[in-house]
Amino acid sequence: MLTALAIRDVVLIERLDLSFGPGLTVLTGETGAGKSILLDSLGLALGARAAAGLVRAGQAQASVAAAFLPGDQHPARAILAEQGIESEEEIVLRRIVTADGRSRALVNDQPVGLALLRRLGAMLVEVQGQHDQVGLADPAHHAGLLDASGGLDGLRGAVAEAHRAWREAERALATAREEIAAAQRDEEFLRHAVAELEELAPVEGEEDQLAAERQHLQQGERRGEAIAEALAALQPRDRRSANPGSALRSASRALERLPAPNTDAEPALEALGRALDALSDAETALERLAHEASADPRRLEHVEERLFALRAAARKHLVPVVELPGLLASLKARLAALDAGTGQVAAAEQRARETREAYVAAAGRLTSARRDAAQKLEKAIARELPPLKLDRARLVVEVAEKPEGAWGPDGVDRVTFLVSTNPGQPPGALDKVASGGELSRLMLAFKVVLARGSPVPTLVFDEVDSGVGGATAAAVGERLARVAERLQVLVVTHSPQVAARGGRHFSVAKQVKAGRAETRVLPLDVAARREEIARMLAGEKVTEAARMAADSLLAGSLL
């Protein structure tokens, strides 16, 4: 519900802070006192169009903040969560309008777009006036209101779930058809590419291995020369050249011929032996390297051909060489999908047919329930109309099937509330057939019947009692009080019968302060309220008879 309204520098209001509670709150005052400014201010916080003329003369800007306390499960909280806006208990909608007509919107002091502000405002407050009815006058809301009145939430939820499954199946079918169509368009390319890559047979990590081997082989000539030179030094072909092995062996034999004992020469002999062993190992290693270097003289050519083929294929398919094996697998999968695509499309088509049939069945059950609920709603509204001086009016709830392209999660029906205000007059749209006063009272009758299912916790009625008095005004007040048992209701009224029904009463008055007109809003206690209702009964001069009549109205409102 609306808990507070703070207004700063809006037209005739300099500074105003109002607190509201549950039940029925009435606002009264003489014509021109500024009651419409209060509603305009509230509308501004709810996202209504801003105008520079709303800013109090001489001020740079005007601002309005409306604080609400919706339930924990109210859809407004889910919207705030989606938008990343923190909310504790209260939700505060704020609007600032500058003197040049520009405006800013904030929710819980976080800047938001005007569309979001309007969306939240529509969920929190519904305004019913003679000329700007919202909600009931909008056919887009009629199906939801009918469902709420008939307790059809379960059927509506089943239809929404069936619609989601159907749309999901339709999307899957479209995807399957697109994939097979794309595969068919590319079939020749796919088969050629797969054959080419299968012949190439790329292996993961092959490029790095080949590149390293290529570098190794490119250095082979210099390596071979170095190895041959090392071998020539150890094994000279020219017998006249010094042979390290022969020299070591000659030295060893010479030492062995020393007369015994020759223990002093043993270390030298051992060292010569080790040198001969090391020399033999070096010769063996060099001979092996020389053999490897000359084992496959065409190996470099083969490695380069393979490496260049891999890189050429990668360039052709615009992928790195390392991704060629994965590309081959992907292309083969697309070919396999093409081969199996007909079966997949058939399965998707079957699923789409089945889910559509399930949706149509669920929607049919909802349609049938809506037709029953429509009859009950027509009868319930008919009972409310005579006391509101609308005994000639007749409500028609039309439930008609929409074209398939307009079917949605709320079903296949176009629900429209139509009204005829005179015998023989064909039913028409609410806001086209009824006069302003009639429309306001029609809206009240709807709210009496639909209050239980209303998703909006706060209703505002602007002069719903216009043009009526006596018993009709009393009936209006009684029905407003009934609606206020379930919802918070604010009503601007000129009727003492309606004002007497209020649980809270504010008086709106205009006064001149420092040469400037200013609107003030005062909460009335019991005595002041009695005096205000007496004024409404008597006019400019309040009489004792008017006060006694006010007492009677106030006493009657407590019964």
VOGU-3710 file (C-alpha; in Angstrom, 3 decimals, decimal comma):
1> mltalairdv> 0,000/0,000/0,000  0,902/3,677/-0,280  2,429/4,727/3,049  3,675/8,259/2,382  3,660/11,042/-0,194  6,213/13,862/-0,096  5,633/16,840/-2,403  8,014/19,763/-2,919  7,297/22,877/-5,008  4,522/21,482/-7,169
11> vlierldlsf> 2,188/24,264/-8,431  0,549/25,624/-5,241  2,223/23,179/-2,865  5,463/24,368/-1,319  6,097/21,499/1,053  3,753/18,663/1,958  4,283/15,345/3,721  1,341/12,956/4,029  1,122/9,567/5,687  -1,449/6,969/4,700
21> gpgltvltge> -2,735/3,764/6,193  -4,902/0,836/5,125  -8,623/1,087/4,478  -10,521/4,062/3,070  -8,958/7,527/3,072  -11,053/10,481/1,890  -9,872/13,884/0,691  -12,346/16,735/0,700  -12,251/20,459/0,073  -13,829/23,228/-1,896
31> tgagksilld> -13,526/23,319/-5,673  -10,175/24,810/-6,676  -8,527/24,093/-3,353  -5,917/21,883/-4,984  -7,185/18,311/-4,730  -6,276/17,712/-8,368  -2,714/18,864/-7,618  -2,404/16,012/-5,125  -3,467/13,491/-7,759  -1,207/15,078/-10,369
41> slglalgara> 1,681/14,850/-7,914  0,999/11,194/-7,224  0,709/10,585/-10,973  4,092/12,231/-11,466  5,693/9,745/-9,047  3,970/6,922/-10,922  5,464/7,982/-14,264  2,879/10,390/-15,702  3,996/12,941/-18,259  5,968/15,797/-16,733
51> aaglvragqa> 5,534/19,460/-17,657  7,395/22,604/-16,679  4,089/24,095/-15,514  4,087/21,732/-12,535  7,077/23,528/-10,984  6,093/26,135/-8,412  6,712/29,662/-9,672  10,200/30,895/-8,885  11,617/27,464/-8,088  14,265/25,540/-10,022
61> qasvaaaflp> 12,612/22,173/-9,670  9,732/20,195/-8,219  9,903/16,734/-6,702  7,484/14,041/-5,564  8,286/10,853/-3,677  5,746/8,083/-3,056  6,617/5,325/-0,582  4,950/1,910/-0,796  4,906/-1,177/1,385  3,918/-4,067/-0,902
71> gdqhparail> 3,850/-7,672/0,222  6,918/-9,890/0,013  5,513/-11,725/-3,028  4,360/-8,623/-4,898  5,609/-8,709/-8,529  7,213/-5,282/-8,112  9,876/-6,880/-5,926  10,753/-9,397/-8,628  11,158/-6,551/-11,126  13,490/-4,689/-8,774
81> aeqgieseee> 15,543/-7,854/-8,319  15,805/-8,249/-12,111  17,057/-4,677/-12,374  19,575/-5,115/-9,564  17,816/-2,516/-7,378  17,954/-3,216/-3,669  14,709/-3,095/-1,728  14,141/-3,706/1,930  10,590/-3,127/3,162  9,662/0,076/1,344
91> ivlrrivtad> 9,748/0,860/-2,353  10,125/4,583/-3,011  9,267/6,024/-6,430  10,688/9,521/-6,916  10,344/12,022/-9,738  12,164/15,333/-10,145  11,030/17,912/-12,713  13,115/20,976/-13,549  11,771/24,363/-14,599  12,648/23,644/-18,239
101> grsralvndq> 10,430/20,536/-18,250  13,118/17,862/-18,020  12,658/15,099/-15,479  14,529/12,353/-13,671  13,128/9,128/-12,241  14,504/7,220/-9,255  13,522/4,030/-7,482  14,962/3,603/-3,995  17,294/6,499/-4,877  18,723/4,687/-7,908
111> pvglallrrl> 18,238/6,363/-11,321  15,912/4,434/-13,632  14,225/4,923/-16,975  10,738/6,366/-17,121  9,397/3,125/-18,622  10,466/1,167/-15,532  8,930/3,790/-13,229  5,621/3,528/-15,101  5,750/-0,258/-15,010  6,240/-0,275/-11,247
121> gamlvevqgq> 3,661/2,456/-10,722  1,002/0,503/-12,637  1,614/-2,466/-10,329  1,292/-0,401/-7,171  -1,532/2,087/-7,825  -4,603/2,179/-10,051  -6,275/5,545/-10,613  -9,960/5,717/-11,516  -11,129/9,143/-12,587  -13,917/10,505/-14,723
131> hdqvgladpa> -11,654/11,090/-17,684  -8,576/8,932/-17,261  -9,571/5,496/-16,078  -6,690/3,075/-15,965  -6,822/-0,687/-15,676  -10,453/-1,623/-16,170  -10,776/0,642/-19,216  -7,797/-1,069/-20,843  -8,868/-4,306/-22,611  -5,342/-5,666/-22,157
141> hhaglldasg> -6,187/-6,207/-18,467  -9,608/-7,767/-18,927  -8,508/-11,410/-19,286  -6,436/-11,231/-16,125  -9,285/-9,612/-14,174  -11,784/-12,202/-15,381  -9,403/-15,022/-14,422  -8,875/-13,490/-10,985  -12,621/-13,136/-10,429  -13,195/-16,779/-11,387
151> gldglrgava> -10,237/-18,200/-9,462  -8,673/-19,497/-12,662  -5,023/-19,077/-11,663  -4,372/-22,829/-11,864  -5,790/-23,175/-15,380  -4,016/-20,002/-16,465  -0,717/-21,348/-15,116  -1,203/-24,638/-16,971  -1,812/-22,730/-20,206  1,308/-20,640/-19,661
161> eahrawreae> 3,400/-23,788/-19,097  1,888/-25,489/-22,172  2,606/-22,377/-24,226  6,222/-22,330/-23,032  6,679/-26,004/-24,010  5,075/-25,395/-27,419  7,228/-22,373/-28,184  10,322/-24,257/-27,048  9,435/-27,126/-29,402  8,835/-24,660/-32,254
171> ralatareei> 12,247/-23,089/-31,666  13,875/-26,546/-31,652  12,101/-27,387/-34,927  13,226/-24,142/-36,529  16,799/-24,814/-35,410  16,701/-28,367/-36,823  15,365/-27,107/-40,138  17,968/-24,359/-40,344  20,769/-26,795/-39,579  19,748/-29,312/-42,216
181> aaaqrdeefl> 19,149/-26,559/-44,770  22,608/-25,137/-44,092  24,137/-28,611/-44,273  22,408/-29,304/-47,593  23,669/-26,019/-49,021  27,210/-26,927/-47,972  27,041/-30,648/-48,670  29,450/-30,651/-51,649  31,950/-28,505/-49,778  31,617/-30,662/-46,661
191> rhavaeleel> 32,264/-33,919/-48,486  35,272/-32,466/-50,338  36,713/-30,921/-47,177  36,269/-34,115/-45,171  37,914/-36,217/-47,890  40,807/-33,768/-48,127  41,359/-33,628/-44,384  40,978/-37,383/-43,959  43,688/-37,857/-46,571  45,878/-35,353/-44,758
201> apvegeedql> 45,065/-37,039/-41,409  46,267/-34,233/-39,109  47,434/-35,323/-35,670  47,273/-33,213/-32,553  50,674/-31,674/-31,715  52,139/-32,693/-35,062  53,091/-29,178/-36,176  55,374/-28,544/-33,194  57,024/-31,934/-33,601  57,648/-31,409/-37,333
211> aaerqhlqqg> 58,918/-27,863/-36,818  61,425/-29,069/-34,239  62,586/-31,922/-36,467  62,877/-29,589/-39,454  65,114/-27,241/-37,491  67,195/-30,198/-36,364  67,569/-31,490/-39,926  68,374/-28,044/-41,342  71,395/-28,017/-39,027  72,428/-31,499/-40,221
221> errgeaiaea> 75,116/-30,378/-42,760  77,033/-28,378/-40,184  76,630/-31,192/-37,688  77,909/-33,757/-40,220  80,995/-31,675/-40,967  81,769/-31,271/-37,290  81,295/-34,998/-36,614  83,479/-35,978/-39,603  86,192/-33,587/-38,497  86,115/-35,015/-34,979
231> laalqprdrr> 86,331/-38,572/-36,304  89,205/-37,626/-38,637  91,113/-36,253/-35,676  90,624/-39,489/-33,763  90,991/-41,813/-36,765  93,270/-40,125/-39,331  93,303/-41,830/-42,719  96,846/-40,687/-43,381  99,116/-43,153/-41,606  101,699/-40,506/-41,294
241> sanpgsalrs> 99,328/-38,393/-39,192  99,336/-38,809/-35,463  96,760/-41,287/-34,202  95,716/-40,543/-30,609  94,877/-44,171/-29,955  98,216/-45,453/-31,270  100,047/-42,866/-29,249  98,246/-43,863/-26,069  98,866/-47,550/-26,688  102,582/-46,953/-27,484
251> asralerlpa> 102,985/-45,001/-24,268  101,281/-47,742/-22,323  103,546/-50,457/-23,809  106,635/-48,427/-23,066  105,717/-48,143/-19,412  104,930/-51,798/-19,203  108,548/-52,590/-20,206  109,942/-50,903/-17,122  111,946/-53,352/-14,922  110,110/-54,663/-11,865
261> pntdaepale> 109,109/-53,449/-9,514  107,465/-50,508/-11,350  104,864/-49,450/-8,840  105,710/-45,808/-9,408  104,475/-46,116/-13,010  101,121/-47,744/-12,144  99,185/-44,442/-11,836  100,376/-43,428/-15,290  99,443/-46,804/-16,721  95,921/-46,556/-15,181
271> algraldals> 95,455/-43,054/-16,531  96,532/-44,201/-20,011  94,012/-47,052/-19,744  91,202/-44,693/-18,854  92,173/-42,384/-21,697  92,044/-45,295/-24,130  88,558/-46,283/-22,846  87,285/-42,677/-23,130  88,759/-42,387/-26,605  86,984/-45,610/-27,623
281> daetalerla> 83,626/-44,290/-26,245  84,076/-41,030/-28,126  84,799/-42,852/-31,381  81,704/-45,072/-30,922  79,455/-42,059/-30,209  80,824/-40,090/-33,175  80,366/-43,059/-35,503  76,710/-43,403/-34,363  76,062/-39,697/-34,943  77,676/-39,887/-38,336
291> heasadprrl> 75,475/-42,841/-39,253  72,293/-41,024/-38,111  73,206/-37,909/-40,035  73,472/-39,883/-43,245  70,654/-42,430/-42,587  67,859/-40,638/-44,614  69,117/-37,813/-46,794  65,497/-37,047/-47,978  64,061/-36,783/-44,452  64,245/-32,962/-44,449
301> ehveerlfal> 62,325/-32,812/-47,721  59,638/-35,146/-46,360  59,279/-33,202/-43,096  58,967/-29,893/-44,920  56,386/-31,251/-47,347  54,268/-32,520/-44,452  54,607/-29,296/-42,466  53,764/-27,108/-45,459  50,730/-29,280/-46,301  49,364/-28,916/-42,792
311> raaarkhlvp> 49,850/-25,145/-42,813  48,268/-24,800/-46,250  45,171/-26,680/-45,046  44,978/-24,485/-41,949  45,101/-21,320/-44,093  42,434/-22,695/-46,405  40,041/-23,337/-43,517  41,046/-20,210/-41,544  42,072/-22,107/-38,431  45,379/-22,761/-36,655
321> vvelpgllas> 47,087/-26,063/-37,554  46,406/-27,319/-34,027  42,646/-27,075/-34,693  42,673/-29,174/-37,890  41,823/-32,464/-36,098  38,893/-30,777/-34,343  37,764/-29,208/-37,617  37,750/-32,605/-39,285  35,633/-34,029/-36,462  33,231/-31,075/-36,723
331> lkarlaalda> 32,828/-31,389/-40,484  32,237/-35,119/-40,178  29,608/-34,427/-37,514  27,857/-31,985/-39,851  27,842/-34,599/-42,561  26,460/-37,126/-40,112  23,809/-34,601/-39,079  22,919/-34,144/-42,714  22,541/-37,867/-43,123  20,438/-38,100/-39,955
341> gtgqvaaaeq> 18,826/-34,667/-40,369  15,618/-35,878/-41,946  14,891/-38,062/-38,946  15,708/-35,250/-36,507  13,420/-32,815/-38,305  10,636/-35,390/-38,306  11,060/-35,925/-34,565  11,056/-32,150/-33,962  7,918/-31,765/-36,073  6,215/-34,484/-34,052
351> raretreayv> 7,198/-32,787/-30,786  5,896/-29,447/-32,062  2,575/-31,025/-33,056  2,193/-32,742/-29,694  2,986/-29,613/-27,661  0,649/-27,496/-29,786  -2,151/-29,986/-29,219  -1,435/-29,926/-25,472  -1,536/-26,109/-25,501  -4,798/-26,027/-27,465
361> aaagrltsar> -6,343/-28,501/-25,027  -5,215/-26,496/-21,980  -6,374/-23,250/-23,582  -9,726/-24,856/-24,394  -10,235/-25,752/-20,748  -9,384/-22,184/-19,784  -11,780/-20,819/-22,405  -14,612/-22,953/-21,073  -13,893/-21,849/-17,505  -13,728/-18,223/-18,650
371> rdaaqkleka> -17,156/-18,442/-20,250  -18,593/-19,746/-16,982  -16,741/-17,060/-15,010  -17,980/-14,399/-17,456  -21,609/-15,310/-16,767  -21,023/-15,184/-13,016  -19,225/-11,848/-13,306  -22,059/-10,362/-15,389  -24,567/-11,406/-12,727  -22,423/-10,125/-9,867
381> iarelpplkl> -21,946/-6,735/-11,554  -25,669/-6,577/-12,362  -26,448/-6,805/-8,629  -24,199/-3,831/-7,903  -25,534/-1,480/-10,574  -29,065/-0,500/-9,422  -27,971/1,077/-6,107  -25,416/3,126/-8,085  -28,197/4,616/-10,247  -27,137/2,383/-13,134
391> drarlvveva> -30,172/0,102/-13,140  -30,476/0,393/-16,929  -26,872/-0,517/-17,523  -25,861/-4,005/-18,590  -22,386/-5,549/-18,585  -21,336/-8,015/-21,266  -18,113/-10,006/-20,870  -17,130/-11,074/-24,354  -14,836/-14,096/-24,718  -13,748/-14,465/-28,352
401> ekpegawgpd> -10,959/-16,515/-29,915  -7,940/-14,609/-31,180  -6,126/-15,459/-34,418  -3,431/-18,099/-33,877  -0,691/-15,535/-34,381  -1,971/-13,735/-31,273  -2,160/-16,813/-29,033  -0,023/-16,437/-25,952  0,704/-17,662/-22,437  -2,659/-16,253/-21,286
411> gvdrvtflvs> -4,583/-18,409/-23,756  -6,351/-18,029/-27,073  -9,099/-15,667/-25,913  -9,681/-11,972/-26,346  -11,634/-10,968/-23,251  -13,417/-7,631/-23,481  -15,679/-5,896/-20,965  -18,537/-4,174/-22,826  -21,378/-2,120/-21,429  -24,774/-0,896/-22,532
421> tnpgqppgal> -26,187/1,980/-20,468  -29,639/2,117/-22,053  -32,151/-0,511/-23,210  -31,760/-1,324/-26,896  -28,281/0,157/-27,025  -25,668/-2,310/-28,321  -22,831/-2,985/-25,870  -19,654/-1,003/-26,490  -16,267/-0,303/-24,955  -16,440/0,986/-21,400
431> dkvasggels> -14,828/4,340/-22,131  -16,839/4,892/-25,335  -20,390/4,217/-24,184  -20,653/5,535/-20,625  -20,524/9,153/-19,527  -17,834/10,268/-17,111  -19,983/9,823/-14,012  -21,431/6,546/-15,240  -18,005/5,211/-16,065  -16,664/6,047/-12,615
441> rlmlafkvvl> -19,556/4,232/-10,940  -19,174/1,286/-13,313  -15,543/1,104/-12,308  -16,584/1,107/-8,652  -19,005/-1,764/-9,270  -16,198/-3,702/-10,934  -13,879/-3,065/-8,025  -16,462/-4,226/-5,505  -16,730/-7,552/-7,338  -13,086/-7,900/-8,339
451> argspvptlv> -11,358/-6,586/-5,204  -10,485/-10,122/-4,087  -8,432/-10,773/-7,231  -6,935/-7,317/-7,731  -3,145/-7,455/-8,204  -2,874/-3,715/-7,442  -2,941/-2,967/-3,698  -3,915/0,726/-3,896  -6,896/2,291/-5,695  -7,470/6,003/-6,183
461> fdevdsgvgg> -10,949/7,283/-7,109  -11,318/10,866/-8,298  -14,860/12,161/-7,729  -16,496/8,786/-8,302  -19,629/10,323/-6,779  -19,858/13,183/-9,272  -23,413/14,006/-10,284  -25,123/11,818/-7,695  -26,459/12,413/-4,225  -28,718/11,023/-1,570
471> ataaavgerl> -29,163/7,256/-1,633  -26,880/6,851/-4,650  -24,047/8,715/-2,950  -24,594/6,589/0,157  -24,398/3,461/-2,011  -21,142/4,742/-3,509  -19,709/5,298/-0,040  -20,828/1,893/1,175  -19,184/0,182/-1,809  -15,966/2,134/-1,417
481> arvaerlqvl> -15,835/0,958/2,182  -16,384/-2,652/1,053  -13,528/-2,412/-1,437  -11,363/-0,859/1,285  -11,798/-3,977/3,414  -9,419/-5,747/0,985  -7,492/-2,920/-0,674  -6,204/0,499/0,255  -8,568/3,093/-1,222  -8,035/6,852/-1,601
491> vvthspqvaa> -11,009/8,885/-2,801  -11,401/12,559/-3,691  -15,012/13,385/-2,980  -17,572/16,187/-2,718  -20,164/13,874/-1,179  -20,690/13,961/2,588  -22,127/10,434/2,426  -18,841/9,188/0,957  -16,658/11,309/3,246  -18,403/9,870/6,316
501> rggrhfsvak> -17,266/6,384/5,315  -13,582/7,200/5,485  -11,291/5,708/8,070  -8,971/8,693/7,563  -9,978/12,152/6,431  -7,808/14,909/4,912  -9,039/18,410/4,211  -7,564/20,256/1,230  -7,708/24,045/1,435  -6,153/27,008/-0,281
511> qvkagraetr> -4,776/29,931/1,682  -2,818/33,074/0,879  0,556/33,315/2,580  2,927/36,257/2,034  0,890/37,301/-0,978  1,036/33,862/-2,595  -1,657/31,198/-2,833  -0,726/27,934/-1,214  -2,493/24,567/-0,919  -2,513/22,917/2,472
521> vlpldvaarr> -3,645/19,426/3,434  -4,639/18,757/7,030  -5,560/15,486/8,720  -8,843/15,904/10,560  -9,584/14,704/14,050  -13,101/13,695/15,104  -14,316/17,239/15,804  -12,774/18,754/12,689  -14,129/15,936/10,591  -17,644/16,554/11,900
531> eeiarmlage> -17,301/20,217/10,983  -16,011/19,416/7,472  -18,882/17,034/6,722  -21,337/19,594/8,059  -19,814/22,171/5,676  -20,231/19,754/2,812  -23,898/19,347/3,760  -24,742/22,984/4,440  -22,484/24,949/2,151  -20,767/28,180/3,193
541> kvteaarmaa> -22,640/28,622/6,496  -22,550/25,617/8,810  -25,702/25,202/10,872  -26,469/23,064/13,881  -28,831/21,068/11,730  -25,925/20,354/9,383  -23,787/19,275/12,315  -26,521/16,929/13,534  -26,815/15,499/10,017  -23,047/15,028/9,984
551> dsllagsll> -23,284/13,164/13,286  -25,939/10,926/11,774  -23,784/10,156/8,724  -20,744/9,436/10,852  -22,733/7,211/13,166  -24,243/5,383/10,218  -20,808/4,731/8,741  -19,856/2,811/11,871  -22,752/0,377/11,588
//
